[in-house]
Amino acid sequence: MEQTPLQGLEEKLQLLLQRYERLQKENQKLKRELENTQTLLAKSNLTIKTVQQQNDALKIGVQHWNTEEKKVLQHRIDGYLKDIETCLALLDA
């Protein structure tokens, strides 16, 4: 059975409406993901700022430390930097 031009147009309209609904849902999902990523980024930036402030505060007293104390501090700082890099890598994912 052949379709009339009107039936063909109605089918195309239905397909277009379905596609529009799918795109709307995908858009909402992407907006939620963006919001979550921005929240994570803000938390990570706050953590970075806090660690930098702590590091700056420690640098003031480091000049009077012996070599072993400085090594322990460097190890802790390296751990913090590794955690920060992990957070940043998660943000890039």
Protein Blocks (a to p, Z undefined) as FASTA:
>chain_A
ZZdfklmmmmmmmmmmmmmmmmmmmmmmmmmmmmmmmmmmmmmmmmmmmmmmmmmmmmmm
mmmpcfklmmmmmmmmmmmmmmmmmmmmmmmZZ
